[in-house]
Amino acid sequence: MRVLFVNPPECAASGLIDLAAFEPLGLELLAASLSRHETRLVDLVFERKSIESAISEFRPDLVCMGCFTSQVYMVREFLRQAKHCDPRVVTVVGGYHPTFMPEDFDEPFVDMIGIGPGVPALAELVDTLEAGGDPRAVPGFYVRHDGKMVRTAARTLPKTLDGEPFPDRKITAGYRNKYHVFGVGPIAVLRTSEGCPFRCSFCCIWNFTGGMYRMRSPELVAEELERIEEKYVYIFDDNFFVSRPRVQAIADAVASRGIDKKYWCFGRADFICANADLVERWAGLGLTNVYIGMEACTDEGLESFNKRSTVAMNNEAVRILRRSGITPDLGFIMRPTATKKDFRALLAYVRSLGIHKQGYAEYMSLTPLPGTDLWQEMQGELVTRDFRFFDLIFPVLKTALPTRTYFREMTRLYVRTYLNLGLLKRKARGNPLGLNPLGTLKSVIASFKFLWRLGKACLLGARGYVPRKFEREGAYDD
């Protein structure tokens, strides 16, 4: 069969997606599982190509897309266009949002909805369709039958990722020079595990995998790394630093093969504190940046997120990273109950860590995404259900502060962190992956557009944050 994968552009209100563009690893993994079939990918992040033209050029039997929450309306429209262009085409959608809210895709132009991780499921589905079989016999889907979506049996996932193929990076060959982080690139994405053993209340990752944490063996990780041509690699595990024996075994495999690359990964503060020697070893192997979800600057705040961490532990983790020559990238979440005092306390805390001189901080608004515990608990407090505003910046929950004041404090966090003399004095090592992020004009423009939007929201409230295209479409209900 001929399968067309479509990577949709981001359409969240903040526009921050322009600061980074990653290869669609999920679609590459799906394509790799279809080695017997003919596959093609259209990356609409970079191509201004219509769905109609993509279908007319390739004439696929099946069109497949992934979808995050902020992409719901766009992906739904693309699927409608695909079915309108060629009614015989089988349309399939999967990913986080369709898994947790399949009703959002219960439309006549959607034939199948994938539930959870889709690599083994899609391969079985395509083989079944090619053989003329009944797709309702394939576990892990909603299948349209007689005009209604029918849930198939639940799929049992393998305990490890070792049986899955390496990503098919040939389908992104025409775009690979464009994948970047803050202008650093070209950058590849590597997945060594799937899921997370922790249960943070704001995160849906562990729920997506049915609570499973699946890993790929260290030797296979190193083998895939050798196949990656790019110098820069983003280890896209939801949490790379989990098991000391495994992280050490991967380091041994990388060292024994003489692999020379620069890495960025996600990690937890508790692991970093307990394994400072291993972190230092990874620095010697090329690890330049570690993103820590610190979330809060008080122990009470961390406990409310079920982080199983403390402020003292977070502080020590930052010190260990710096001592090892690794740049700390920190993420913080503002609760809707935040006061001016809370915003000021967070800024003081970040500055006490010296992040305004070396390092990066990301400030987000607490956002109850589908599939999280928070979604179940806080739906009644939402001020909008337009998913394009679920960009982790816009306060979709009713805030204690007036909207304009909330945006003013959020803007102040970003401005005081980044627009200062310390930023100009940063050494090259302090930038993502050790390079200057000003290398890509698009990233710079996106940064200023984001700050400009926050600035407008300070004056105009929520309306100042709304992109013009949203206003034209009448999407935001003030």
Secondary structure, 3 states (H helix, E strand, C coil): CEEEEEECCCCCCCCHHHHEECCCHHHHHHHHCCCCCEEEEEECCCCCCCHHHHHHHHCCCEEEEECCHHHHHHHHHHHHHHHHHCCCCEEEEECHHHHHCHHHHCCCCCCEEECCCCHHHHHHHHHHHHCCCCHHHCCCEEEEECCEEEECCCCCCCCCCCCCCCCCHHHHCCCHHHCEECCECCEEEECCEECCCCCCCCCCHHHHCCCCCEECCHHHHHHHHHHCCCCEEEECCCCCECCHHHHHHHHHHHHHCCCCCEEEEEECHHHHHHCHHHHHHHHHHCEEEEEEEEECCCHHHHHHCCCCCCHHHHHHHHHHHHHCCCEEEEEEEECCCCCHHHHHHHHHHHHHCCCCCCCEEEEEECCCCCCCHHHHHHHHHECCCCHHHCCCCCCCECCCCCHHHHHHHHHHHHHHHHCCHHHHCCCHHHCHHHCCHHHCHHHHHHHHHHHHHHHHHHHHCHHHHCCHHHHHHCCCCC
